[in-house]
């Protein structure tokens, strides 16, 4: 059987449905623009697909709104002039430096420097050899606890390079709330 694609609308939410050879039904929302898609096996009836979407409409709406907001923020950020970008970098670096100063004695590590730049796929990074930390400029628009989580996360890499049990043990010891903040950031779009 050939793939068949059509649209349904539930409570003013347009959903693109694609029927194809597969075993299970899947729902996804594109982070880029909040587009909603359902993939379903050929044998699943339209009524079942409609019910599947209807049962998840609140979840769909929440995530779609979140992704659309993030897209608007990206567009606004892309439209910033050089002076505003420089101002934000300077402010974020100052906040990050204050957090590093707070955490260095607690974690018994030393950071050699901080660079703030726009990163496409990460919130931060750490050079474990030089102890230099990079912070994503996009954190400027996030709650303060997000910046603190990223700073502690990157400083923890000085103690343990990989994301293994030892690393997450340190994170739990130093920043017990890390899971909540990480989950929030993972749901956000860089």
Rosetta blueprint (number, residue, H / E / L):
1 X L
2 X L
3 X L
4 X E
5 X E
6 X E
7 X E
8 X E
9 X E
10 X E
11 X L
12 X L
13 X E
14 X E
15 X E
16 X E
17 X E
18 X E
19 X E
20 X E
21 X L
22 X L
23 X L
24 X L
25 X L
26 X E
27 X E
28 X E
29 X E
30 X L
31 X L
32 X L
33 X L
34 X L
35 X L
36 X E
37 X E
38 X E
39 X E
40 X E
41 X E
42 X L
43 X L
44 X L
45 X L
46 X H
47 X H
48 X H
49 X H
50 X H
51 X H
52 X H
53 X H
54 X H
55 X H
56 X L
57 X H
58 X H
59 X H
60 X H
61 X H
62 X H
63 X H
64 X H
65 X H
66 X H
67 X H
68 X H
69 X H
70 X H
71 X H
72 X H
73 X H
74 X H
75 X H
76 X H
77 X H
78 X H
79 X L
80 X L
81 X L
82 X H
83 X H
84 X H
85 X H
86 X H
87 X H
88 X H
89 X H
90 X H
91 X H
92 X H
93 X H
94 X H
95 X H
96 X H
97 X H
98 X H
99 X H
100 X H
101 X H
102 X H
103 X H
104 X H
105 X H
106 X H
107 X H
108 X L
109 X L
110 X L
111 X L
112 X L
113 X E
114 X E
115 X E
116 X E
117 X E
118 X L
119 X L
120 X L
121 X L
122 X L
123 X L
124 X E
125 X E
126 X E
127 X E
128 X L
129 X L
130 X L
131 X L
132 X E
133 X E
134 X E
135 X E
136 X E
137 X H
138 X H
139 X H
140 X H
141 X H
142 X L
143 X L
144 X H
145 X H
146 X H
147 X H
148 X H
149 X H
150 X H
151 X H
152 X H
153 X H
154 X H
155 X H
156 X H
157 X H
158 X H
159 X H
160 X L
161 X L
162 X L
163 X L
164 X L
165 X H
166 X H
167 X H
168 X H
169 X H
170 X H
171 X H
172 X H
173 X H
174 X H
175 X L
176 X L
177 X L
178 X H
179 X H
180 X H
181 X H
182 X H
183 X H
184 X H
185 X H
186 X H
187 X H
188 X L
189 X L
190 X L
